[in-house]
Amino acid sequence: MADKVECICSQFEEINGFYSIYEFERFQKYLEGIVRTGDMKEVPVQEYYATFQEKWFECDNCSQIWRLVYPDFPFKGLWNKME
């Protein structure tokens, strides 16, 4: 099917700060849906971003790891690709 995305990672953009807790919560729900479909899975955090709470996710197709760091005022959180 032409509309099928081969790799969910191709749809992601890094986020360097959430504008509100509501935006962060919506993004969390979006990720939960992606995990439910099996396109990504949560994996253990290997190295924490300072002392902030975070979760790591691995793409089922390409094995790319993405990091979701929770906001903790004044830090606004982030979503980025692990190198």
Distance bins in CASP14 RR format, pairs under 12 A and 6 or more apart:
PFRMAT RR
TARGET T0000
AUTHOR 0000-0000-0000
RMODE 2
METHOD distances of the structure
MODEL  1
4 10 0 0 0 0 0 1 0 0 0 0 0
4 11 0 0 0 0 0 1 0 0 0 0 0
4 39 0 0 0 0 0 1 0 0 0 0 0
4 61 0 0 0 0 0 1 0 0 0 0 0
5 11 1 0 0 1 0 0 0 0 0 0 0
5 12 0 0 0 0 0 1 0 0 0 0 0
5 34 0 0 0 0 0 1 0 0 0 0 0
5 37 0 0 0 0 0 1 0 0 0 0 0
5 39 0 0 0 0 1 0 0 0 0 0 0
5 59 0 0 0 0 0 1 0 0 0 0 0
5 61 0 0 0 0 1 0 0 0 0 0 0
5 62 0 0 0 0 0 1 0 0 0 0 0
6 39 0 0 0 0 0 1 0 0 0 0 0
6 59 0 0 0 0 0 1 0 0 0 0 0
6 60 0 0 0 0 0 1 0 0 0 0 0
6 61 1 0 0 1 0 0 0 0 0 0 0
6 62 0 0 0 0 1 0 0 0 0 0 0
7 34 0 0 0 0 0 1 0 0 0 0 0
7 39 0 0 0 0 1 0 0 0 0 0 0
7 40 0 0 0 0 0 1 0 0 0 0 0
7 59 1 0 0 1 0 0 0 0 0 0 0
7 60 0 0 0 0 1 0 0 0 0 0 0
7 61 1 0 1 0 0 0 0 0 0 0 0
7 62 1 0 1 0 0 0 0 0 0 0 0
7 63 0 0 0 0 0 1 0 0 0 0 0
7 64 0 0 0 0 1 0 0 0 0 0 0
8 30 0 0 0 0 0 1 0 0 0 0 0
8 31 0 0 0 0 0 1 0 0 0 0 0
8 33 0 0 0 0 0 1 0 0 0 0 0
8 34 1 0 0 1 0 0 0 0 0 0 0
8 35 0 0 0 0 0 1 0 0 0 0 0
8 37 0 0 0 0 1 0 0 0 0 0 0
8 38 0 0 0 0 1 0 0 0 0 0 0
8 39 1 0 1 0 0 0 0 0 0 0 0
8 40 1 0 0 1 0 0 0 0 0 0 0
8 41 0 0 0 0 0 1 0 0 0 0 0
8 57 0 0 0 0 1 0 0 0 0 0 0
8 58 0 0 0 0 0 1 0 0 0 0 0
8 59 1 0 1 0 0 0 0 0 0 0 0
8 60 1 0 0 1 0 0 0 0 0 0 0
8 61 1 0 0 1 0 0 0 0 0 0 0
8 62 0 0 0 0 1 0 0 0 0 0 0
8 63 0 0 0 0 0 1 0 0 0 0 0
8 64 0 0 0 0 1 0 0 0 0 0 0
8 66 0 0 0 0 1 0 0 0 0 0 0
9 34 0 0 0 0 0 1 0 0 0 0 0
9 39 0 0 0 0 1 0 0 0 0 0 0
9 40 0 0 0 0 1 0 0 0 0 0 0
9 57 0 0 0 0 0 1 0 0 0 0 0
9 58 0 0 0 0 0 1 0 0 0 0 0
9 59 1 0 1 0 0 0 0 0 0 0 0
9 60 0 0 0 0 1 0 0 0 0 0 0
9 61 1 0 0 1 0 0 0 0 0 0 0
9 62 1 0 1 0 0 0 0 0 0 0 0
9 63 0 0 0 0 1 0 0 0 0 0 0
9 64 1 0 1 0 0 0 0 0 0 0 0
9 65 0 0 0 0 1 0 0 0 0 0 0
9 66 1 0 0 1 0 0 0 0 0 0 0
9 79 0 0 0 0 0 1 0 0 0 0 0
9 80 0 0 0 0 0 1 0 0 0 0 0
9 81 1 0 0 1 0 0 0 0 0 0 0
9 82 0 0 0 0 0 1 0 0 0 0 0
10 39 0 0 0 0 0 1 0 0 0 0 0
10 59 0 0 0 0 1 0 0 0 0 0 0
10 61 0 0 0 0 1 0 0 0 0 0 0
10 62 0 0 0 0 1 0 0 0 0 0 0
10 64 0 0 0 0 0 1 0 0 0 0 0
10 81 0 0 0 0 0 1 0 0 0 0 0
11 30 0 0 0 0 0 1 0 0 0 0 0
11 34 0 0 0 0 1 0 0 0 0 0 0
11 39 0 0 0 0 1 0 0 0 0 0 0
11 40 0 0 0 0 0 1 0 0 0 0 0
11 59 0 0 0 0 0 1 0 0 0 0 0
11 61 0 0 0 0 0 1 0 0 0 0 0
11 66 0 0 0 0 0 1 0 0 0 0 0
12 27 0 0 0 0 0 1 0 0 0 0 0
12 30 0 0 0 0 0 1 0 0 0 0 0
12 31 0 0 0 0 0 1 0 0 0 0 0
12 34 0 0 0 0 1 0 0 0 0 0 0
12 39 0 0 0 0 0 1 0 0 0 0 0
12 40 0 0 0 0 1 0 0 0 0 0 0
12 57 0 0 0 0 1 0 0 0 0 0 0
12 59 0 0 0 0 1 0 0 0 0 0 0
12 62 0 0 0 0 0 1 0 0 0 0 0
12 64 0 0 0 0 1 0 0 0 0 0 0
12 65 0 0 0 0 0 1 0 0 0 0 0
12 66 1 0 0 1 0 0 0 0 0 0 0
12 67 0 0 0 0 0 1 0 0 0 0 0
12 68 0 0 0 0 0 1 0 0 0 0 0
12 79 1 0 0 1 0 0 0 0 0 0 0
12 80 0 0 0 0 1 0 0 0 0 0 0
12 81 1 0 0 1 0 0 0 0 0 0 0
13 27 0 0 0 0 0 1 0 0 0 0 0
13 66 0 0 0 0 0 1 0 0 0 0 0
13 78 0 0 0 0 0 1 0 0 0 0 0
13 79 0 0 0 0 1 0 0 0 0 0 0
13 80 0 0 0 0 1 0 0 0 0 0 0
13 81 0 0 0 0 1 0 0 0 0 0 0
14 66 0 0 0 0 1 0 0 0 0 0 0
14 67 0 0 0 0 1 0 0 0 0 0 0
14 68 0 0 0 0 0 1 0 0 0 0 0
14 69 0 0 0 0 0 1 0 0 0 0 0
14 77 0 0 0 0 0 1 0 0 0 0 0
14 78 1 0 0 1 0 0 0 0 0 0 0
14 79 1 0 0 1 0 0 0 0 0 0 0
14 80 1 0 1 0 0 0 0 0 0 0 0
14 81 1 0 0 1 0 0 0 0 0 0 0
14 82 0 0 0 0 0 1 0 0 0 0 0
14 83 0 0 0 0 0 1 0 0 0 0 0
15 23 0 0 0 0 1 0 0 0 0 0 0
15 24 0 0 0 0 1 0 0 0 0 0 0
15 26 0 0 0 0 0 1 0 0 0 0 0
15 27 1 0 0 1 0 0 0 0 0 0 0
15 28 0 0 0 0 0 1 0 0 0 0 0
15 30 0 0 0 0 0 1 0 0 0 0 0
15 31 0 0 0 0 0 1 0 0 0 0 0
15 66 0 0 0 0 0 1 0 0 0 0 0
15 67 0 0 0 0 0 1 0 0 0 0 0
15 68 0 0 0 0 1 0 0 0 0 0 0
15 69 0 0 0 0 1 0 0 0 0 0 0
15 71 0 0 0 0 0 1 0 0 0 0 0
15 76 0 0 0 0 1 0 0 0 0 0 0
15 77 1 0 0 1 0 0 0 0 0 0 0
15 78 1 0 1 0 0 0 0 0 0 0 0
15 79 1 0 1 0 0 0 0 0 0 0 0
15 80 1 0 0 1 0 0 0 0 0 0 0
15 81 0 0 0 0 0 1 0 0 0 0 0
16 67 0 0 0 0 0 1 0 0 0 0 0
16 69 0 0 0 0 0 1 0 0 0 0 0
16 71 0 0 0 0 0 1 0 0 0 0 0
16 75 0 0 0 0 0 1 0 0 0 0 0
16 76 1 0 0 1 0 0 0 0 0 0 0
16 77 0 0 0 0 1 0 0 0 0 0 0
16 78 1 0 1 0 0 0 0 0 0 0 0
16 79 0 0 0 0 1 0 0 0 0 0 0
16 80 1 0 0 1 0 0 0 0 0 0 0
17 23 0 0 0 0 1 0 0 0 0 0 0
17 24 0 0 0 0 1 0 0 0 0 0 0
17 27 0 0 0 0 0 1 0 0 0 0 0
17 52 0 0 0 0 0 1 0 0 0 0 0
17 68 0 0 0 0 0 1 0 0 0 0 0
17 69 0 0 0 0 1 0 0 0 0 0 0
17 70 0 0 0 0 0 1 0 0 0 0 0
17 71 1 0 0 1 0 0 0 0 0 0 0
17 72 0 0 0 0 0 1 0 0 0 0 0
17 73 0 0 0 0 0 1 0 0 0 0 0
17 74 0 0 0 0 0 1 0 0 0 0 0
17 75 0 0 0 0 1 0 0 0 0 0 0
17 76 1 1 0 0 0 0 0 0 0 0 0
17 77 1 0 1 0 0 0 0 0 0 0 0
17 78 1 0 1 0 0 0 0 0 0 0 0
17 79 0 0 0 0 1 0 0 0 0 0 0
17 80 0 0 0 0 0 1 0 0 0 0 0
18 24 1 0 1 0 0 0 0 0 0 0 0
18 25 0 0 0 0 1 0 0 0 0 0 0
18 26 0 0 0 0 1 0 0 0 0 0 0
18 27 1 0 0 1 0 0 0 0 0 0 0
18 28 0 0 0 0 1 0 0 0 0 0 0
18 68 0 0 0 0 0 1 0 0 0 0 0
18 69 0 0 0 0 1 0 0 0 0 0 0
18 70 0 0 0 0 1 0 0 0 0 0 0
18 71 1 0 1 0 0 0 0 0 0 0 0
18 72 0 0 0 0 0 1 0 0 0 0 0
18 73 0 0 0 0 0 1 0 0 0 0 0
18 75 0 0 0 0 0 1 0 0 0 0 0
18 76 1 0 1 0 0 0 0 0 0 0 0
18 77 1 0 1 0 0 0 0 0 0 0 0
18 78 0 0 0 0 1 0 0 0 0 0 0
18 79 0 0 0 0 1 0 0 0 0 0 0
19 25 0 0 0 0 0 1 0 0 0 0 0
19 26 0 0 0 0 0 1 0 0 0 0 0
19 27 0 0 0 0 0 1 0 0 0 0 0
19 71 0 0 0 0 1 0 0 0 0 0 0
19 76 1 0 0 1 0 0 0 0 0 0 0
19 77 0 0 0 0 0 1 0 0 0 0 0
20 26 0 0 0 0 1 0 0 0 0 0 0
20 27 0 0 0 0 0 1 0 0 0 0 0
20 71 0 0 0 0 1 0 0 0 0 0 0
20 73 0 0 0 0 0 1 0 0 0 0 0
20 76 0 0 0 0 1 0 0 0 0 0 0
20 77 0 0 0 0 0 1 0 0 0 0 0
21 27 0 0 0 0 0 1 0 0 0 0 0
21 28 0 0 0 0 0 1 0 0 0 0 0
21 70 0 0 0 0 1 0 0 0 0 0 0
21 71 1 0 0 1 0 0 0 0 0 0 0
21 72 0 0 0 0 0 1 0 0 0 0 0
21 73 0 0 0 0 1 0 0 0 0 0 0
21 76 0 0 0 0 1 0 0 0 0 0 0
21 77 0 0 0 0 0 1 0 0 0 0 0
22 28 0 0 0 0 0 1 0 0 0 0 0
22 29 0 0 0 0 0 1 0 0 0 0 0
22 71 0 0 0 0 0 1 0 0 0 0 0
23 29 0 0 0 0 0 1 0 0 0 0 0
23 30 0 0 0 0 0 1 0 0 0 0 0
23 71 0 0 0 0 1 0 0 0 0 0 0
23 76 0 0 0 0 1 0 0 0 0 0 0
23 77 0 0 0 0 0 1 0 0 0 0 0
23 79 0 0 0 0 0 1 0 0 0 0 0
24 30 0 0 0 0 0 1 0 0 0 0 0
24 31 0 0 0 0 0 1 0 0 0 0 0
24 53 0 0 0 0 0 1 0 0 0 0 0
24 68 0 0 0 0 1 0 0 0 0 0 0
24 69 0 0 0 0 0 1 0 0 0 0 0
24 70 1 0 0 1 0 0 0 0 0 0 0
24 71 1 0 1 0 0 0 0 0 0 0 0
24 72 0 0 0 0 0 1 0 0 0 0 0
24 73 0 0 0 0 0 1 0 0 0 0 0
24 75 0 0 0 0 0 1 0 0 0 0 0
24 76 0 0 0 0 1 0 0 0 0 0 0
24 77 1 0 0 1 0 0 0 0 0 0 0
24 78 0 0 0 0 0 1 0 0 0 0 0
24 79 0 0 0 0 1 0 0 0 0 0 0
25 31 0 0 0 0 0 1 0 0 0 0 0
25 32 0 0 0 0 0 1 0 0 0 0 0
25 68 0 0 0 0 0 1 0 0 0 0 0
25 70 0 0 0 0 0 1 0 0 0 0 0
25 71 0 0 0 0 0 1 0 0 0 0 0
26 32 0 0 0 0 0 1 0 0 0 0 0
26 33 0 0 0 0 0 1 0 0 0 0 0
27 33 0 0 0 0 0 1 0 0 0 0 0
27 34 0 0 0 0 0 1 0 0 0 0 0
27 55 0 0 0 0 0 1 0 0 0 0 0
27 57 0 0 0 0 0 1 0 0 0 0 0
27 66 0 0 0 0 0 1 0 0 0 0 0
27 68 1 0 0 1 0 0 0 0 0 0 0
27 69 0 0 0 0 0 1 0 0 0 0 0
27 70 0 0 0 0 0 1 0 0 0 0 0
27 71 0 0 0 0 0 1 0 0 0 0 0
27 77 0 0 0 0 0 1 0 0 0 0 0
27 78 0 0 0 0 0 1 0 0 0 0 0
27 79 1 0 0 1 0 0 0 0 0 0 0
28 34 0 0 0 0 0 1 0 0 0 0 0
28 35 0 0 0 0 0 1 0 0 0 0 0
28 42 0 0 0 0 0 1 0 0 0 0 0
28 53 0 0 0 0 0 1 0 0 0 0 0
28 54 0 0 0 0 0 1 0 0 0 0 0
28 55 0 0 0 0 1 0 0 0 0 0 0
28 57 0 0 0 0 0 1 0 0 0 0 0
28 68 1 0 0 1 0 0 0 0 0 0 0
28 69 0 0 0 0 0 1 0 0 0 0 0
28 70 0 0 0 0 1 0 0 0 0 0 0
28 71 0 0 0 0 0 1 0 0 0 0 0
28 77 0 0 0 0 0 1 0 0 0 0 0
28 79 0 0 0 0 0 1 0 0 0 0 0
29 35 0 0 0 0 0 1 0 0 0 0 0
29 36 0 0 0 0 0 1 0 0 0 0 0
30 36 0 0 0 0 0 1 0 0 0 0 0
30 37 0 0 0 0 0 1 0 0 0 0 0
30 39 0 0 0 0 0 1 0 0 0 0 0
30 40 0 0 0 0 0 1 0 0 0 0 0
30 57 0 0 0 0 0 1 0 0 0 0 0
30 68 0 0 0 0 0 1 0 0 0 0 0
30 79 0 0 0 0 0 1 0 0 0 0 0
31 37 0 0 0 0 0 1 0 0 0 0 0
31 38 0 0 0 0 0 1 0 0 0 0 0
31 39 0 0 0 0 0 1 0 0 0 0 0
31 40 1 0 0 1 0 0 0 0 0 0 0
31 41 0 0 0 0 0 1 0 0 0 0 0
31 42 0 0 0 0 1 0 0 0 0 0 0
31 55 0 0 0 0 1 0 0 0 0 0 0
31 56 0 0 0 0 0 1 0 0 0 0 0
31 57 1 0 0 1 0 0 0 0 0 0 0
31 59 0 0 0 0 0 1 0 0 0 0 0
31 66 0 0 0 0 1 0 0 0 0 0 0
31 67 0 0 0 0 0 1 0 0 0 0 0
31 68 1 0 0 1 0 0 0 0 0 0 0
31 79 0 0 0 0 1 0 0 0 0 0 0
32 38 0 0 0 0 0 1 0 0 0 0 0
32 39 0 0 0 0 0 1 0 0 0 0 0
32 40 0 0 0 0 0 1 0 0 0 0 0
32 41 0 0 0 0 0 1 0 0 0 0 0
32 42 0 0 0 0 1 0 0 0 0 0 0
32 55 0 0 0 0 0 1 0 0 0 0 0
32 57 0 0 0 0 0 1 0 0 0 0 0
32 68 0 0 0 0 0 1 0 0 0 0 0
33 39 0 0 0 0 1 0 0 0 0 0 0
33 40 0 0 0 0 1 0 0 0 0 0 0
33 41 0 0 0 0 0 1 0 0 0 0 0
33 42 0 0 0 0 0 1 0 0 0 0 0
33 57 0 0 0 0 0 1 0 0 0 0 0
34 40 1 0 1 0 0 0 0 0 0 0 0
34 41 0 0 0 0 1 0 0 0 0 0 0
34 42 0 0 0 0 0 1 0 0 0 0 0
34 57 1 0 0 1 0 0 0 0 0 0 0
34 58 0 0 0 0 0 1 0 0 0 0 0
34 59 0 0 0 0 1 0 0 0 0 0 0
34 60 0 0 0 0 1 0 0 0 0 0 0
34 61 0 0 0 0 0 1 0 0 0 0 0
34 66 0 0 0 0 0 1 0 0 0 0 0
34 68 0 0 0 0 0 1 0 0 0 0 0
35 41 1 0 0 1 0 0 0 0 0 0 0
35 42 1 0 0 1 0 0 0 0 0 0 0
35 43 0 0 0 0 0 1 0 0 0 0 0
35 55 0 0 0 0 1 0 0 0 0 0 0
35 56 0 0 0 0 0 1 0 0 0 0 0
35 57 1 0 0 1 0 0 0 0 0 0 0
35 58 0 0 0 0 0 1 0 0 0 0 0
35 59 0 0 0 0 0 1 0 0 0 0 0
35 60 0 0 0 0 1 0 0 0 0 0 0
35 66 0 0 0 0 0 1 0 0 0 0 0
35 68 0 0 0 0 0 1 0 0 0 0 0
36 42 0 0 0 0 0 1 0 0 0 0 0
37 60 0 0 0 0 1 0 0 0 0 0 0
37 61 0 0 0 0 0 1 0 0 0 0 0
38 57 0 0 0 0 0 1 0 0 0 0 0
38 58 0 0 0 0 0 1 0 0 0 0 0
38 59 0 0 0 0 1 0 0 0 0 0 0
38 60 1 0 1 0 0 0 0 0 0 0 0
38 61 0 0 0 0 0 1 0 0 0 0 0
39 57 0 0 0 0 1 0 0 0 0 0 0
39 58 0 0 0 0 0 1 0 0 0 0 0
39 59 1 0 0 1 0 0 0 0 0 0 0
39 60 1 0 1 0 0 0 0 0 0 0 0
39 61 1 0 0 1 0 0 0 0 0 0 0
39 62 0 0 0 0 0 1 0 0 0 0 0
39 64 0 0 0 0 0 1 0 0 0 0 0
39 66 0 0 0 0 0 1 0 0 0 0 0
40 55 0 0 0 0 0 1 0 0 0 0 0
40 56 0 0 0 0 1 0 0 0 0 0 0
40 57 1 0 1 0 0 0 0 0 0 0 0
40 58 1 0 0 1 0 0 0 0 0 0 0
40 59 1 0 1 0 0 0 0 0 0 0 0
40 60 1 0 0 1 0 0 0 0 0 0 0
40 61 0 0 0 0 1 0 0 0 0 0 0
40 62 0 0 0 0 0 1 0 0 0 0 0
40 63 0 0 0 0 0 1 0 0 0 0 0
40 64 0 0 0 0 1 0 0 0 0 0 0
40 65 0 0 0 0 1 0 0 0 0 0 0
40 66 1 0 0 1 0 0 0 0 0 0 0
40 68 0 0 0 0 0 1 0 0 0 0 0
41 55 0 0 0 0 0 1 0 0 0 0 0
41 56 0 0 0 0 1 0 0 0 0 0 0
41 57 1 0 0 1 0 0 0 0 0 0 0
41 58 1 0 1 0 0 0 0 0 0 0 0
41 59 0 0 0 0 1 0 0 0 0 0 0
41 60 1 0 0 1 0 0 0 0 0 0 0
41 61 0 0 0 0 0 1 0 0 0 0 0
41 63 0 0 0 0 0 1 0 0 0 0 0
41 65 0 0 0 0 0 1 0 0 0 0 0
41 66 0 0 0 0 0 1 0 0 0 0 0
42 54 0 0 0 0 0 1 0 0 0 0 0
42 55 1 0 1 0 0 0 0 0 0 0 0
42 56 1 0 0 1 0 0 0 0 0 0 0
42 57 1 0 1 0 0 0 0 0 0 0 0
42 58 1 0 0 1 0 0 0 0 0 0 0
42 59 0 0 0 0 0 1 0 0 0 0 0
42 60 0 0 0 0 0 1 0 0 0 0 0
42 65 0 0 0 0 0 1 0 0 0 0 0
42 66 0 0 0 0 0 1 0 0 0 0 0
42 67 0 0 0 0 0 1 0 0 0 0 0
42 68 0 0 0 0 1 0 0 0 0 0 0
43 54 0 0 0 0 0 1 0 0 0 0 0
43 55 0 0 0 0 1 0 0 0 0 0 0
43 56 1 0 1 0 0 0 0 0 0 0 0
43 57 1 0 0 1 0 0 0 0 0 0 0
43 58 1 0 1 0 0 0 0 0 0 0 0
43 59 0 0 0 0 0 1 0 0 0 0 0
43 60 0 0 0 0 0 1 0 0 0 0 0
43 63 0 0 0 0 1 0 0 0 0 0 0
43 64 0 0 0 0 0 1 0 0 0 0 0
43 65 1 0 0 1 0 0 0 0 0 0 0
43 66 0 0 0 0 1 0 0 0 0 0 0
43 67 0 0 0 0 0 1 0 0 0 0 0
43 68 0 0 0 0 0 1 0 0 0 0 0
43 82 0 0 0 0 0 1 0 0 0 0 0
44 54 0 0 0 0 0 1 0 0 0 0 0
44 55 0 0 0 0 1 0 0 0 0 0 0
44 56 1 0 0 1 0 0 0 0 0 0 0
44 57 0 0 0 0 0 1 0 0 0 0 0
44 58 0 0 0 0 0 1 0 0 0 0 0
44 65 0 0 0 0 0 1 0 0 0 0 0
45 52 0 0 0 0 0 1 0 0 0 0 0
45 53 0 0 0 0 1 0 0 0 0 0 0
45 54 1 0 1 0 0 0 0 0 0 0 0
45 55 1 0 0 1 0 0 0 0 0 0 0
45 56 1 0 1 0 0 0 0 0 0 0 0
45 57 0 0 0 0 0 1 0 0 0 0 0
45 58 0 0 0 0 0 1 0 0 0 0 0
45 65 0 0 0 0 1 0 0 0 0 0 0
45 66 0 0 0 0 0 1 0 0 0 0 0
45 67 1 0 0 1 0 0 0 0 0 0 0
45 68 0 0 0 0 1 0 0 0 0 0 0
45 69 0 0 0 0 1 0 0 0 0 0 0
45 70 0 0 0 0 0 1 0 0 0 0 0
45 82 0 0 0 0 0 1 0 0 0 0 0
46 54 0 0 0 0 0 1 0 0 0 0 0
46 55 0 0 0 0 0 1 0 0 0 0 0
46 56 1 0 0 1 0 0 0 0 0 0 0
46 58 0 0 0 0 0 1 0 0 0 0 0
46 65 0 0 0 0 1 0 0 0 0 0 0
46 67 0 0 0 0 1 0 0 0 0 0 0
46 82 0 0 0 0 1 0 0 0 0 0 0
47 54 0 0 0 0 1 0 0 0 0 0 0
47 56 0 0 0 0 1 0 0 0 0 0 0
47 65 0 0 0 0 0 1 0 0 0 0 0
47 67 0 0 0 0 1 0 0 0 0 0 0
47 69 0 0 0 0 0 1 0 0 0 0 0
47 82 0 0 0 0 1 0 0 0 0 0 0
47 83 0 0 0 0 0 1 0 0 0 0 0
48 54 1 0 0 1 0 0 0 0 0 0 0
48 55 0 0 0 0 0 1 0 0 0 0 0
48 56 0 0 0 0 0 1 0 0 0 0 0
48 67 0 0 0 0 1 0 0 0 0 0 0
48 69 0 0 0 0 1 0 0 0 0 0 0
48 70 0 0 0 0 0 1 0 0 0 0 0
49 55 0 0 0 0 0 1 0 0 0 0 0
49 56 0 0 0 0 0 1 0 0 0 0 0
49 67 1 0 0 1 0 0 0 0 0 0 0
49 68 0 0 0 0 1 0 0 0 0 0 0
49 69 1 0 1 0 0 0 0 0 0 0 0
49 70 0 0 0 0 1 0 0 0 0 0 0
49 71 0 0 0 0 0 1 0 0 0 0 0
49 72 0 0 0 0 0 1 0 0 0 0 0
49 75 0 0 0 0 1 0 0 0 0 0 0
49 77 0 0 0 0 1 0 0 0 0 0 0
49 78 1 0 0 1 0 0 0 0 0 0 0
49 79 0 0 0 0 0 1 0 0 0 0 0
49 80 0 0 0 0 1 0 0 0 0 0 0
49 82 0 0 0 0 0 1 0 0 0 0 0
50 69 0 0 0 0 1 0 0 0 0 0 0
50 70 0 0 0 0 0 1 0 0 0 0 0
50 72 0 0 0 0 1 0 0 0 0 0 0
50 75 0 0 0 0 1 0 0 0 0 0 0
50 77 0 0 0 0 0 1 0 0 0 0 0
50 78 0 0 0 0 0 1 0 0 0 0 0
51 69 0 0 0 0 0 1 0 0 0 0 0
51 70 0 0 0 0 0 1 0 0 0 0 0
51 72 0 0 0 0 1 0 0 0 0 0 0
51 75 0 0 0 0 0 1 0 0 0 0 0
52 67 0 0 0 0 0 1 0 0 0 0 0
52 68 0 0 0 0 0 1 0 0 0 0 0
52 69 1 0 1 0 0 0 0 0 0 0 0
52 70 1 0 1 0 0 0 0 0 0 0 0
52 71 0 0 0 0 1 0 0 0 0 0 0
52 72 1 0 1 0 0 0 0 0 0 0 0
52 73 0 0 0 0 0 1 0 0 0 0 0
52 74 0 0 0 0 0 1 0 0 0 0 0
52 75 1 0 0 1 0 0 0 0 0 0 0
52 76 0 0 0 0 0 1 0 0 0 0 0
52 77 1 0 0 1 0 0 0 0 0 0 0
52 78 0 0 0 0 1 0 0 0 0 0 0
53 67 0 0 0 0 0 1 0 0 0 0 0
53 68 0 0 0 0 1 0 0 0 0 0 0
53 69 1 0 0 1 0 0 0 0 0 0 0
53 70 1 0 1 0 0 0 0 0 0 0 0
53 71 0 0 0 0 1 0 0 0 0 0 0
53 72 1 0 0 1 0 0 0 0 0 0 0
53 75 0 0 0 0 0 1 0 0 0 0 0
53 77 0 0 0 0 1 0 0 0 0 0 0
54 65 0 0 0 0 0 1 0 0 0 0 0
54 66 0 0 0 0 0 1 0 0 0 0 0
54 67 1 0 0 1 0 0 0 0 0 0 0
54 68 1 0 0 1 0 0 0 0 0 0 0
54 69 1 0 1 0 0 0 0 0 0 0 0
54 70 1 0 0 1 0 0 0 0 0 0 0
54 71 0 0 0 0 0 1 0 0 0 0 0
54 72 0 0 0 0 0 1 0 0 0 0 0
54 75 0 0 0 0 0 1 0 0 0 0 0
54 77 0 0 0 0 1 0 0 0 0 0 0
54 78 0 0 0 0 1 0 0 0 0 0 0
54 79 0 0 0 0 1 0 0 0 0 0 0
54 80 0 0 0 0 0 1 0 0 0 0 0
54 82 0 0 0 0 0 1 0 0 0 0 0
55 65 0 0 0 0 0 1 0 0 0 0 0
55 66 0 0 0 0 1 0 0 0 0 0 0
55 67 1 0 0 1 0 0 0 0 0 0 0
55 68 1 0 1 0 0 0 0 0 0 0 0
55 69 0 0 0 0 1 0 0 0 0 0 0
55 70 0 0 0 0 1 0 0 0 0 0 0
55 77 0 0 0 0 0 1 0 0 0 0 0
55 78 0 0 0 0 0 1 0 0 0 0 0
55 79 0 0 0 0 0 1 0 0 0 0 0
56 64 0 0 0 0 0 1 0 0 0 0 0
56 65 1 0 1 0 0 0 0 0 0 0 0
56 66 1 0 0 1 0 0 0 0 0 0 0
56 67 1 0 1 0 0 0 0 0 0 0 0
56 68 1 0 0 1 0 0 0 0 0 0 0
56 69 0 0 0 0 1 0 0 0 0 0 0
56 79 0 0 0 0 0 1 0 0 0 0 0
56 80 0 0 0 0 0 1 0 0 0 0 0
56 81 0 0 0 0 0 1 0 0 0 0 0
56 82 1 0 0 1 0 0 0 0 0 0 0
57 63 0 0 0 0 0 1 0 0 0 0 0
57 64 0 0 0 0 1 0 0 0 0 0 0
57 65 1 0 0 1 0 0 0 0 0 0 0
57 66 1 0 1 0 0 0 0 0 0 0 0
57 67 0 0 0 0 1 0 0 0 0 0 0
57 68 1 0 0 1 0 0 0 0 0 0 0
57 79 0 0 0 0 1 0 0 0 0 0 0
57 80 0 0 0 0 0 1 0 0 0 0 0
57 81 0 0 0 0 0 1 0 0 0 0 0
57 82 0 0 0 0 1 0 0 0 0 0 0
58 64 1 0 0 1 0 0 0 0 0 0 0
58 65 1 0 1 0 0 0 0 0 0 0 0
58 66 1 0 0 1 0 0 0 0 0 0 0
58 67 0 0 0 0 0 1 0 0 0 0 0
58 81 0 0 0 0 0 1 0 0 0 0 0
58 82 0 0 0 0 1 0 0 0 0 0 0
59 65 1 0 0 1 0 0 0 0 0 0 0
59 66 1 0 0 1 0 0 0 0 0 0 0
59 81 0 0 0 0 1 0 0 0 0 0 0
59 82 0 0 0 0 0 1 0 0 0 0 0
62 81 0 0 0 0 0 1 0 0 0 0 0
63 81 0 0 0 0 0 1 0 0 0 0 0
63 82 0 0 0 0 0 1 0 0 0 0 0
64 80 0 0 0 0 0 1 0 0 0 0 0
64 81 1 0 0 1 0 0 0 0 0 0 0
64 82 1 0 0 1 0 0 0 0 0 0 0
64 83 0 0 0 0 1 0 0 0 0 0 0
65 79 0 0 0 0 0 1 0 0 0 0 0
65 80 0 0 0 0 1 0 0 0 0 0 0
65 81 1 0 0 1 0 0 0 0 0 0 0
65 82 1 0 1 0 0 0 0 0 0 0 0
65 83 0 0 0 0 1 0 0 0 0 0 0
66 78 0 0 0 0 0 1 0 0 0 0 0
66 79 1 0 0 1 0 0 0 0 0 0 0
66 80 1 0 0 1 0 0 0 0 0 0 0
66 81 1 0 1 0 0 0 0 0 0 0 0
66 82 1 0 0 1 0 0 0 0 0 0 0
66 83 0 0 0 0 0 1 0 0 0 0 0
67 77 0 0 0 0 0 1 0 0 0 0 0
67 78 1 0 0 1 0 0 0 0 0 0 0
67 79 1 0 0 1 0 0 0 0 0 0 0
67 80 1 0 1 0 0 0 0 0 0 0 0
67 81 1 0 0 1 0 0 0 0 0 0 0
67 82 1 0 1 0 0 0 0 0 0 0 0
67 83 0 0 0 0 0 1 0 0 0 0 0
68 77 0 0 0 0 1 0 0 0 0 0 0
68 78 1 0 0 1 0 0 0 0 0 0 0
68 79 1 0 1 0 0 0 0 0 0 0 0
68 80 0 0 0 0 1 0 0 0 0 0 0
68 81 0 0 0 0 0 1 0 0 0 0 0
68 82 0 0 0 0 0 1 0 0 0 0 0
69 75 1 0 0 1 0 0 0 0 0 0 0
69 76 0 0 0 0 1 0 0 0 0 0 0
69 77 1 0 1 0 0 0 0 0 0 0 0
69 78 1 0 1 0 0 0 0 0 0 0 0
69 79 1 0 0 1 0 0 0 0 0 0 0
69 80 0 0 0 0 1 0 0 0 0 0 0
69 82 0 0 0 0 0 1 0 0 0 0 0
70 76 0 0 0 0 0 1 0 0 0 0 0
70 77 1 0 0 1 0 0 0 0 0 0 0
70 78 0 0 0 0 1 0 0 0 0 0 0
70 79 0 0 0 0 0 1 0 0 0 0 0
71 77 1 0 1 0 0 0 0 0 0 0 0
71 78 0 0 0 0 1 0 0 0 0 0 0
71 79 0 0 0 0 0 1 0 0 0 0 0
72 78 0 0 0 0 0 1 0 0 0 0 0
END
